[in-house]
Amino acid sequence: MNILITGAKGFVGKNLVAALENIRDGKDKTTALTDNINIFAFDIDTPADLLDGYCKHADAVVHLAGVNRPQTQEEFMQGNRDFTNTLLETLKKYGNTCPIFVSSSTQAALDNPYGQSKKAGEDLLRAYADETGARVVIYRFTNVFGKWCRPNYNSVVATFCHNIANDLPIQINDENVLLKLIYIDDVVSELINALCGNATTDGEFGIVNPVHEVTLGHLAELLYSFRDSRKTLSVPDLSDPFVKKLHATYLSYLPCNAFSYPLKMNCDARGSFTEIIRTPDRGQFSVNISKPGITKGNHWHNTKNEKFLVVSGKGVIRFRKPDSEEVYSYYVSGEKLEVVDIPIGFTHNIENLGDTDMVTFMWCNECFDPTKPDTYFLEV
């Protein structure tokens, strides 16, 4: 399948090309699209004469090229209407009536220079469909967000993500402004479905779902919470689809020299204990390092429960009920990874039996609260 993509180096174009390359190379087998894919990538710096051959041999066109930040208003029509006309005339030259999937804008319904130029391009496409019988689906995208979107250009999400990740100020004139956002992966999935012949449409317009609605103020609040999570060790509620997508997007804007961040290590002669992640409803994750011969624990809990995983070194985890003398021992080692549950009502400890540090990954069902520790000392 020969797929002509105009605007291939733009935000949507780059993501679509990357997805199609993964399908072509056999790295993504989740779609019905065949792996016999040829990508005809066309952008503003592509030699113009290549468009002729691309239009002659294309089996489908994804028309993403356009202008939204020109030097002069005349460039709106040149980029959004005139290039569309060139594309359509070249297809007609070869009698190629392959399907066309088009990126327009919700502003096509508005009376401004940009909207007028997008509407003019839509009108050309409708006339072309009527004349040739070609399948044309027009998508009026609104506020697409995700990785690789240019900040300080035409996306508030990209700008906020970039500025907050780089400790730069953001500007909010009205925090109650309601935004309607669509995620780049959902856009790409829809375009690939369209290439498979399964475009989601409502009449002549294509539809990308879901559309996420959020106020400008809440958007900023979420992004600041992502930034601050490095200090609080909290993670967002990723069960919320929008939060999951926004968090992933935010991380893509981190400065390349700032991917890592330090943790507070609580050290003493026995080793160290370091919290990694704290969650409101899934507990906390920590790493415990014990020196050779050291025993930690010797306490029990009423409700707090844990999971231990020794990933390096070797040791033993012992259990005893407070009213019993019987001790249960579980020998653990980084050479055989296995999780040991720490049930409530059992006093327990963990001892390093090796001659090197023992590293244990620990999960607890609740974050530690010094006012309610639910921890009672008792030797095993």
TINUMAR-852598 format. One line per 8 residues: number of its first residue (from 1); their letters; for each residue z negated, y, x of N, C-alpha, C. Coordinates in steps of 0.05 Angstrom, whole numbers. Atoms other than C-alpha are relative to their C-alpha. Layout:
NUM = A = Z,Y,X,Z,Y,X,Z,Y,X ~ ...
***
This chain:
1 = MNILITGA = 0,-24,17,0,0,0,0,25,18 ~ -2,-25,-15,22,67,29,-13,22,-16 ~ 15,-20,14,-27,121,10,2,27,14 ~ -2,-27,-11,-10,194,23,-24,16,-9 ~ 23,-17,6,-72,238,28,5,27,11 ~ -1,-28,-10,-63,313,32,-28,11,2 ~ 27,-10,-4,-121,352,57,-18,-21,13 ~ 14,23,-10,-141,291,97,-23,6,19
9 = KGFVGKNL = 21,-7,-18,-185,329,145,-22,17,-13 ~ 21,-15,15,-225,365,91,-23,-18,-6 ~ 25,14,6,-293,344,65,6,-26,-15 ~ -6,24,16,-268,296,11,20,-18,15 ~ -20,15,-14,-208,275,53,-11,-17,22 ~ 12,15,-22,-249,254,113,-15,-24,-10 ~ 15,23,12,-295,211,70,18,-21,-12 ~ -18,19,12,-237,180,33,15,-16,22
17 = VAALENIR = -14,14,-22,-198,164,97,-18,-20,13 ~ 19,18,-13,-260,133,128,-4,-25,-17 ~ 4,23,18,-271,89,66,24,-18,0 ~ -25,16,0,-198,67,65,4,-15,26 ~ -2,13,-26,-200,51,139,-19,-24,1 ~ 19,22,1,-261,7,127,12,-23,-16 ~ -13,21,17,-223,-30,72,23,-13,15 ~ -23,10,-15,-161,-36,114,-8,-18,23
25 = DGKDKTTA = 9,16,-23,-200,-63,174,-18,-23,-8 ~ 16,23,8,-237,-114,132,-30,4,1 ~ 29,-6,-2,-305,-79,140,-12,4,-28 ~ 10,-4,27,-311,-66,65,17,-17,-18 ~ -14,19,18,-292,-122,17,-10,2,-28 ~ 13,-3,27,-326,-94,-45,19,11,-21 ~ -18,-11,20,-264,-65,-78,24,-19,-5 ~ -24,16,6,-202,-94,-110,24,9,15
33 = LTDNINIF = -23,-10,-15,-158,-53,-64,6,-20,23 ~ -7,19,-21,-119,-97,-16,-5,12,28 ~ 4,-10,-27,-130,-93,59,26,8,14 ~ -26,-7,-11,-56,-81,70,5,30,-6 ~ 0,-28,6,-65,-6,72,12,16,23 ~ -9,-19,-19,-25,47,108,-8,28,-10 ~ 9,-27,8,-55,117,108,18,21,12 ~ -16,-23,-9,-8,176,111,-18,25,-3
41 = AFDIDTPA = 18,-22,0,-57,231,130,15,26,6 ~ -15,-25,-3,-29,301,120,-20,23,-4 ~ 18,-23,2,-66,366,133,15,25,11 ~ -13,-25,-6,-51,438,151,13,0,28 ~ -10,1,-27,-39,421,225,19,-23,4 ~ -18,22,-3,5,361,211,29,11,0 ~ -28,-9,0,79,371,229,12,-2,-27 ~ -9,-2,28,112,393,164,22,-21,-5
49 = DLLDGYCK = -22,19,5,171,346,174,-9,-28,-7 ~ 10,27,6,126,285,167,-4,-3,-30 ~ 4,2,29,115,302,94,23,-14,-14 ~ -24,11,12,186,282,79,-1,-31,0 ~ 2,29,-1,177,210,103,-23,-11,-16 ~ 24,9,15,108,204,73,7,-1,-30 ~ -6,0,29,134,224,4,21,-21,-7 ~ -20,20,5,193,176,11,-13,-28,-4
57 = HADAVVHL = 11,27,-1,149,115,24,-27,-3,-14 ~ 27,2,11,83,131,-11,0,-17,-26 ~ 5,15,25,58,82,-64,-20,14,-18 ~ 19,-17,15,5,132,-86,-6,25,16 ~ 7,-26,-13,-14,204,-71,-28,8,-9 ~ 25,-13,7,-84,232,-68,2,28,11 ~ -6,-28,-7,-73,307,-68,-26,16,1 ~ 25,-14,-4,-135,340,-39,3,27,13
65 = AGVNRPQT = -4,-25,-14,-104,398,-2,-3,24,-18 ~ 3,-25,16,-121,468,-25,-13,21,17 ~ 11,-23,-14,-146,536,-5,-21,12,-18 ~ 21,-13,16,-212,566,-28,-14,23,15 ~ 11,-23,-15,-231,615,28,23,13,16 ~ -23,-12,-15,-166,652,45,-6,27,12 ~ 3,-27,-11,-157,716,85,9,20,-21 ~ -10,-18,21,-118,747,27,2,-15,-26
73 = QEEFMQGN = -2,13,26,-114,733,-47,26,-15,-4 ~ -26,13,2,-40,716,-40,-1,-29,10 ~ 1,27,-11,-60,654,0,-11,-20,-20 ~ 8,19,21,-93,624,-62,24,-14,-11 ~ -24,11,12,-25,615,-94,16,-17,20 ~ -16,14,-20,8,594,-29,-12,-28,5 ~ 13,26,-7,-43,539,-16,-3,-18,-23 ~ 7,17,23,-58,515,-86,23,-5,-19
81 = RDFTNTLL = -23,3,17,7,526,-124,25,-8,16 ~ -25,3,-15,63,531,-73,1,-26,15 ~ -1,26,-14,43,471,-31,2,-23,-20 ~ -3,20,20,35,430,-94,29,-3,-9 ~ -28,0,7,105,450,-113,17,-14,21 ~ -15,13,-22,131,429,-44,-4,-30,-1 ~ 6,28,2,97,362,-51,16,-14,-22 ~ -14,12,23,126,349,-120,30,0,4
89 = ETLKKYGN = -29,-1,-4,196,371,-101,9,-21,21 ~ -7,20,-20,195,325,-41,-1,-29,-12 ~ 1,26,14,174,266,-84,25,-4,-18 ~ -23,2,17,229,282,-133,26,-4,16 ~ -24,4,-17,279,285,-76,6,-29,5 ~ -4,28,-5,269,211,-65,-4,-17,-25 ~ 4,14,25,258,193,-138,-25,-17,0 ~ 25,15,-2,188,170,-121,-19,9,-21
97 = TCPIFVSS = 17,-6,23,147,168,-185,-27,-14,3 ~ 26,13,-4,85,138,-154,-22,16,-13 ~ 22,-15,12,18,157,-185,-12,21,19 ~ 12,-22,-15,-15,222,-163,-28,6,-11 ~ 27,-6,7,-90,235,-163,-8,26,14 ~ 1,-28,-10,-107,308,-155,-29,11,-1 ~ 25,-14,-1,-168,347,-134,5,29,-9 ~ -1,-27,10,-172,410,-176,-29,11,1
105 = STQAALDN = 26,-12,0,-234,451,-193,-7,8,-29 ~ 9,-11,26,-276,470,-254,8,29,-3 ~ -7,-29,2,-256,541,-236,28,4,-11 ~ -27,-2,12,-186,525,-262,-2,10,-28 ~ 4,-11,28,-215,544,-330,-9,29,0 ~ 10,-27,-2,-237,612,-304,22,19,8 ~ -20,-20,-6,-198,677,-298,-7,15,25 ~ 4,-14,-26,-205,692,-224,23,-10,18
113 = PYGQSKKA = -23,8,-17,-154,687,-167,0,-29,8 ~ 1,28,-8,-178,620,-143,6,-18,-24 ~ -4,16,23,-182,591,-213,29,1,-10 ~ -28,-2,9,-113,618,-231,18,-16,17 ~ -17,15,-18,-83,586,-170,-3,-30,-5 ~ 4,28,6,-115,518,-186,13,-7,-26 ~ -13,6,26,-91,523,-258,30,-1,3 ~ -29,0,-4,-21,540,-234,9,-27,13
121 = GEDLLRAY = -6,26,-12,-22,477,-191,-1,-22,-21 ~ 2,20,22,-46,436,-251,24,1,-18 ~ -23,-3,18,11,464,-294,25,-13,12 ~ -23,13,-13,62,442,-242,-2,-30,-2 ~ 4,29,1,33,372,-241,5,-11,-28 ~ -5,9,27,34,367,-317,30,0,-6 ~ -28,-1,4,106,389,-319,15,-22,15 ~ -12,22,-16,124,339,-264,-4,-27,-14
129 = ADETGARV = 6,25,14,90,283,-303,18,-3,-25 ~ -17,1,24,129,301,-366,29,-5,8 ~ -28,3,-8,194,305,-328,7,-27,12 ~ -6,24,-15,189,242,-286,-13,-25,-12 ~ 15,23,11,141,198,-325,-21,-11,19 ~ 20,9,-19,96,192,-264,-28,3,-11 ~ 28,-2,8,22,180,-275,-14,21,17 ~ 15,-21,-13,-18,242,-258,-28,2,-11
137 = VIYRFTNV = 28,-3,8,-94,246,-261,-12,23,15 ~ 11,-24,-12,-127,313,-248,-31,-2,-2 ~ 29,-1,-1,-200,315,-226,-9,28,5 ~ 12,-27,-4,-237,380,-235,-28,-3,12 ~ 25,4,-14,-291,370,-183,-18,24,-2 ~ 19,-22,0,-354,411,-186,-22,-7,20 ~ 22,2,-18,-402,420,-128,-4,-28,12 ~ 3,26,-13,-389,357,-88,-18,4,25
145 = FGKWCRPN = 18,-2,-23,-443,344,-36,-2,-27,14 ~ 2,25,-16,-454,293,19,5,6,29 ~ -5,-3,-29,-443,281,93,27,12,6 ~ -25,-11,-12,-391,319,133,10,25,-16 ~ -8,-24,14,-389,379,85,-8,24,17 ~ 4,-23,-17,-384,445,122,-21,19,-12 ~ 20,-19,10,-446,490,115,10,29,2 ~ -7,-28,0,-442,564,102,30,5,-7
153 = YNSVVATF = -28,-2,8,-374,554,69,2,3,-30 ~ -2,-2,30,-371,536,-5,-18,-20,-13 ~ 19,20,11,-428,485,-15,-28,10,5 ~ 28,-8,-3,-499,508,-29,-16,-23,11 ~ 15,23,-11,-524,438,-14,3,-2,30 ~ -5,2,-29,-491,436,54,-14,23,15 ~ 13,-23,-13,-516,506,71,-30,-3,1 ~ 29,4,0,-587,492,49,-9,-22,19
161 = CHNIANDL = 7,22,-18,-589,425,85,2,9,29 ~ -4,-9,-27,-562,456,149,-22,19,8 ~ 19,-21,-7,-608,516,148,-28,-11,2 ~ 27,10,0,-671,479,130,-4,-20,23 ~ 2,19,-22,-658,424,181,-2,14,27 ~ 0,-16,-25,-648,478,234,-20,23,0 ~ 21,-20,2,-708,520,212,11,28,-3 ~ -12,-26,6,-663,576,188,-7,8,-29
169 = PIQINDEN = 7,-8,27,-677,617,125,22,-6,-20 ~ -20,3,21,-642,605,59,-4,23,-20 ~ 2,-22,20,-628,655,4,3,-11,-28 ~ -1,8,28,-644,643,-69,-4,25,-17 ~ 2,-24,17,-629,699,-118,-12,-7,-27 ~ 11,8,26,-647,660,-181,-6,-30,2 ~ 7,28,-4,-685,595,-173,5,-17,-25 ~ -4,14,25,-671,577,-246,30,-7,-5
177 = VLLKLIYI = -29,7,3,-595,572,-236,3,-30,0 ~ -4,29,3,-574,502,-259,26,-8,14 ~ -23,10,-14,-527,465,-213,8,-27,-11 ~ -11,26,7,-482,407,-232,13,-11,25 ~ -8,11,-26,-471,363,-171,11,-28,-3 ~ -10,28,-2,-430,301,-156,0,-8,30 ~ 4,10,-27,-441,258,-94,27,-10,11 ~ -25,6,-13,-385,246,-44,7,-30,-3
185 = DDVVSELI = -6,28,3,-392,170,-47,9,-8,-28 ~ -9,5,27,-384,172,-122,28,10,-4 ~ -27,-11,1,-322,215,-114,19,-20,13 ~ -17,19,-14,-293,166,-63,3,-26,-15 ~ -1,25,16,-310,106,-106,19,3,-24 ~ -18,-5,22,-274,137,-165,29,2,9 ~ -28,-2,-10,-212,154,-123,11,-28,8 ~ -9,28,-7,-209,82,-97,5,-16,-25
193 = NALCGNAT = -6,13,25,-216,56,-167,26,9,-12 ~ -26,-11,10,-159,102,-187,23,-13,15 ~ -22,12,-15,-116,74,-131,4,-30,-8 ~ -2,27,11,-132,5,-160,11,-1,-28 ~ -10,-1,28,-105,28,-227,-21,3,-21 ~ 22,-2,19,-173,39,-258,-14,27,0 ~ 11,-27,1,-182,114,-260,-17,4,-25 ~ 17,-6,23,-238,138,-305,9,27,-11
201 = TDGEFGIV = -12,-25,11,-207,191,-351,-11,6,-28 ~ 5,-10,27,-221,233,-412,24,17,-7 ~ -25,-13,4,-152,251,-435,15,3,26 ~ -16,-3,-25,-113,281,-377,-18,4,24 ~ 18,-5,-22,-174,294,-334,-15,-25,9 ~ 16,21,-11,-207,246,-287,-30,7,-1 ~ 29,-4,1,-282,237,-289,-14,-14,23 ~ 17,12,-21,-332,225,-233,-28,0,-11
209 = NPVHEVTL = 28,3,9,-400,199,-254,-16,-13,22 ~ 14,-18,18,-457,210,-250,1,29,10 ~ 3,-29,-7,-464,286,-252,-30,5,0 ~ 29,-6,-3,-533,307,-227,-5,29,-5 ~ 7,-28,6,-565,370,-254,-27,6,13 ~ 24,-8,-14,-617,407,-214,0,30,2 ~ 2,-29,-4,-642,478,-210,1,7,30 ~ -2,-8,-27,-631,517,-147,-28,-1,13
217 = GHLAELLY = 27,0,-11,-706,524,-138,-10,-29,6 ~ 9,28,-5,-719,449,-145,15,-13,23 ~ -16,10,-22,-662,434,-97,-13,8,27 ~ 13,-9,-24,-695,477,-44,-27,-14,4 ~ 26,13,-2,-763,447,-59,2,-29,11 ~ -4,27,-10,-737,376,-48,8,0,29 ~ -9,-1,-28,-703,395,17,-22,8,19 ~ 23,-7,-16,-765,428,44,-19,-23,3
225 = SFRDSRKT = 18,23,-1,-805,366,26,11,-21,19 ~ -12,18,-19,-755,324,66,-6,9,29 ~ 6,-10,-27,-765,369,126,-29,-5,7 ~ 29,3,-6,-841,367,120,-9,-29,2 ~ 8,28,0,-842,292,113,-5,-11,29 ~ 6,8,-28,-842,286,189,-29,5,7 ~ 29,-6,-5,-912,316,188,-18,-15,-19 ~ 16,13,20,-938,286,124,3,-30,0
233 = LSVPDLSD = -7,28,-2,-906,218,139,8,-11,-28 ~ -7,9,27,-887,215,65,30,-5,-2 ~ -28,4,6,-822,189,39,5,7,-29 ~ -5,-8,27,-788,213,-24,3,-24,-19 ~ -4,21,20,-781,174,-89,29,-8,-1 ~ -28,8,-2,-717,138,-72,9,-17,-24 ~ -9,13,24,-717,104,-140,16,19,-18 ~ -16,-21,14,-688,170,-166,27,2,14
241 = PFVKKLHA = -26,1,-13,-613,165,-152,8,26,13 ~ -7,-26,-12,-604,240,-140,-17,5,26 ~ 17,-4,-23,-664,243,-92,10,-17,23 ~ -10,18,-21,-637,183,-54,25,12,13 ~ -25,-11,-11,-568,216,-46,-6,26,16 ~ 6,-25,-13,-597,284,-28,-15,-4,26 ~ 15,6,-24,-645,255,23,19,-11,22 ~ -20,10,-19,-588,217,57,17,22,10
249 = TYLSYLPC = -16,-23,-8,-547,280,57,-15,18,20 ~ 16,-17,-18,-603,321,88,-2,-11,28 ~ 3,12,-26,-612,272,145,26,3,17 ~ -25,-2,-15,-538,279,163,3,28,13 ~ -1,-27,-11,-551,353,179,-21,5,21 ~ 20,-3,-22,-607,341,229,15,7,26 ~ -12,-6,-26,-591,372,297,1,-26,17 ~ -3,25,-15,-566,318,344,-21,-4,21
257 = NAFSYPLK = 21,3,-20,-622,332,393,-27,-1,-14 ~ 25,1,15,-675,326,338,-2,-23,-19 ~ 2,23,17,-667,257,309,-27,-13,1 ~ 27,13,-3,-735,234,336,-22,20,-6 ~ 24,-17,3,-804,261,321,-25,-16,7 ~ 24,14,-10,-873,245,349,-18,-8,-23 ~ 21,9,18,-928,208,313,-28,3,14 ~ 27,-2,-11,-1003,216,321,-11,-27,6
265 = MNCDARGS = 12,26,-8,-1031,157,360,-30,3,3 ~ 29,0,-2,-1104,144,349,-9,-21,21 ~ 5,18,-23,-1124,115,416,-29,-2,7 ~ 27,4,-12,-1188,86,445,3,-23,19 ~ -1,21,-21,-1207,33,496,11,-27,-11 ~ -10,25,12,-1186,-22,447,30,-1,-2 ~ -29,-1,4,-1115,2,440,7,25,-16 ~ -8,-23,16,-1084,47,387,7,-8,-28
273 = FTEIIRTP = -9,4,28,-1069,54,313,16,25,-8 ~ -18,-23,6,-1011,97,288,13,-4,-27 ~ -14,0,26,-988,112,218,29,7,3 ~ -29,-5,-1,-913,111,208,10,13,-25 ~ -10,-10,26,-900,123,134,-22,-2,-20 ~ 19,0,23,-943,142,74,16,4,-25 ~ -14,-3,25,-918,133,3,-20,4,-23 ~ 19,-3,22,-950,153,-64,-5,-25,-16
281 = DRGQFSVN = 3,24,17,-939,85,-96,6,-26,14 ~ -6,25,-14,-921,35,-42,-17,-3,25 ~ 19,3,-22,-978,45,7,10,13,25 ~ -7,-11,-25,-972,60,80,7,-22,21 ~ -9,18,-21,-941,29,142,-10,10,26 ~ 12,-8,-25,-973,29,210,6,-20,22 ~ -2,19,-22,-970,-2,279,-26,0,15 ~ 26,4,-14,-1032,-29,314,5,-14,26
289 = ISKPGITK = -2,12,-26,-1036,-43,388,-28,-7,10 ~ 26,10,-9,-1093,-86,414,2,-8,29 ~ 1,8,-28,-1112,-94,487,-8,-30,2 ~ 8,28,-4,-1122,-165,515,-30,-4,-5 ~ 28,7,5,-1187,-197,490,-14,17,-21 ~ 12,-18,20,-1198,-143,438,1,-12,-28 ~ 1,8,28,-1219,-160,366,-3,25,-17 ~ 1,-22,19,-1207,-110,310,-5,-10,-28
297 = GNHWHNTK = 5,8,28,-1228,-111,237,-29,-5,-5 ~ 27,8,9,-1289,-149,215,-9,17,-23 ~ 7,-14,25,-1289,-118,146,15,-13,-23 ~ -14,10,24,-1268,-134,75,4,23,-20 ~ -7,-21,20,-1240,-96,15,-2,-11,-28 ~ 0,7,29,-1248,-96,-61,28,-1,-12 ~ -26,-2,12,-1178,-75,-79,22,4,20 ~ -20,-4,-21,-1143,-55,-16,9,-27,12
305 = NEKFLVVS = -11,25,-13,-1096,-110,10,21,8,20 ~ -18,-6,-22,-1053,-114,71,18,-23,7 ~ -17,21,-12,-998,-152,106,2,6,30 ~ -1,-3,-29,-999,-163,182,24,-16,10 ~ -23,13,-13,-939,-180,225,-2,6,30 ~ 1,-3,-30,-949,-191,300,29,-2,10 ~ -28,0,-10,-884,-172,334,2,-3,30 ~ 1,3,-29,-906,-176,407,-28,-10,8
313 = GKGVIRFR = 26,11,-8,-961,-215,442,-8,-24,-17 ~ 10,22,16,-1004,-270,412,-29,4,-7 ~ 28,-4,8,-1069,-273,374,-7,-18,-23 ~ 9,16,22,-1108,-301,316,-12,19,-21 ~ 11,-15,23,-1125,-273,247,-19,-19,-14 ~ 21,17,12,-1190,-301,219,-9,12,-27 ~ 9,-8,26,-1216,-300,147,-26,-15,-7 ~ 24,14,11,-1283,-316,114,-9,14,-25
321 = KPDSEEVY = 12,-12,23,-1311,-305,45,-29,8,7 ~ 27,-9,-7,-1376,-265,48,-22,-20,-6 ~ 21,19,8,-1415,-322,14,5,-27,11 ~ -6,27,-11,-1386,-378,57,-1,2,30 ~ 0,2,-29,-1391,-401,129,27,-10,11 ~ -26,11,-9,-1321,-431,130,19,22,8 ~ -19,-20,-11,-1271,-392,173,28,-12,1 ~ -28,8,0,-1196,-397,164,14,16,22
329 = SYYVSGEK = -14,-13,-23,-1153,-382,226,30,-3,-2 ~ -29,0,-1,-1080,-363,230,9,10,28 ~ -10,-8,-27,-1049,-362,300,27,12,-3 ~ -25,-16,3,-994,-311,306,11,8,27 ~ -14,-6,-26,-943,-292,359,26,14,-6 ~ -26,-13,2,-884,-247,370,23,-18,3 ~ -21,20,-4,-845,-310,387,8,-13,-27 ~ -6,12,26,-849,-333,314,-10,20,-21
337 = LEVVDIPI = 8,-21,19,-849,-276,264,-7,-11,-27 ~ 9,8,27,-889,-290,202,-20,20,-10 ~ 18,-19,12,-926,-245,154,-25,-15,-10 ~ 26,11,9,-1000,-259,140,-11,20,-21 ~ 13,-16,21,-1028,-233,74,-30,2,6 ~ 28,-4,-2,-1097,-203,77,-12,5,-28 ~ 9,-3,28,-1127,-217,8,-27,15,-2 ~ 25,-13,5,-1184,-178,-22,-23,-21,-1
345 = GFTHNIEN = 23,18,2,-1254,-208,-19,-4,-18,24 ~ 3,15,-24,-1244,-239,50,-6,19,23 ~ 3,-15,-24,-1275,-208,112,19,-12,21 ~ -22,9,-18,-1223,-212,167,-1,15,26 ~ -4,-14,-26,-1208,-194,239,26,-11,13 ~ -24,9,-15,-1150,-199,288,-7,3,30 ~ 8,0,-28,-1161,-218,361,25,-5,18 ~ -22,4,-19,-1112,-212,419,-8,-22,19
353 = LGDTDMVT = 5,23,-17,-1111,-279,454,17,-1,25 ~ -18,0,-23,-1059,-261,506,-9,18,22 ~ 7,-17,-23,-1058,-224,572,17,25,0 ~ -14,-25,3,-1013,-168,547,-8,13,-26 ~ 6,-13,26,-1018,-117,491,12,-16,-23 ~ -10,13,24,-1010,-147,422,7,22,-20 ~ -10,-20,18,-968,-105,374,2,-12,-28 ~ 0,10,28,-979,-114,299,10,22,-18
361 = FMWCNECF = -9,-17,21,-940,-82,243,-16,-5,-24 ~ 19,3,23,-986,-69,184,9,16,-24 ~ -4,-14,25,-974,-52,112,-25,-2,-17 ~ 23,-1,18,-1029,-31,64,9,10,-27 ~ -10,-8,27,-1020,-24,-11,-8,28,-8 ~ 7,-27,7,-1053,44,-11,-5,16,26 ~ 4,-16,-23,-1056,102,37,-30,4,5 ~ 28,-2,-7,-1122,110,74,-11,27,-11
369 = DPTKPDTY = 14,-24,11,-1169,159,38,-29,-2,11 ~ 27,1,-12,-1232,174,79,-22,3,-20 ~ 21,-3,20,-1270,192,16,-3,-25,-17 ~ 2,25,14,-1255,124,-14,13,-22,17 ~ -13,18,-19,-1243,77,44,2,-29,-10 ~ 0,27,10,-1258,12,5,0,-20,24 ~ 1,16,-24,-1276,-19,73,-30,-5,6 ~ 28,7,-4,-1342,-57,85,-3,-19,24
377 = FLEV = 3,15,-24,-1363,-81,153,-15,-27,-4 ~ 13,26,1,-1380,-155,159,14,-18,21 ~ -11,18,-20,-1370,-201,219,11,-25,-13 ~ -12,25,9,-1324,-259,207,-17,-23,11
***
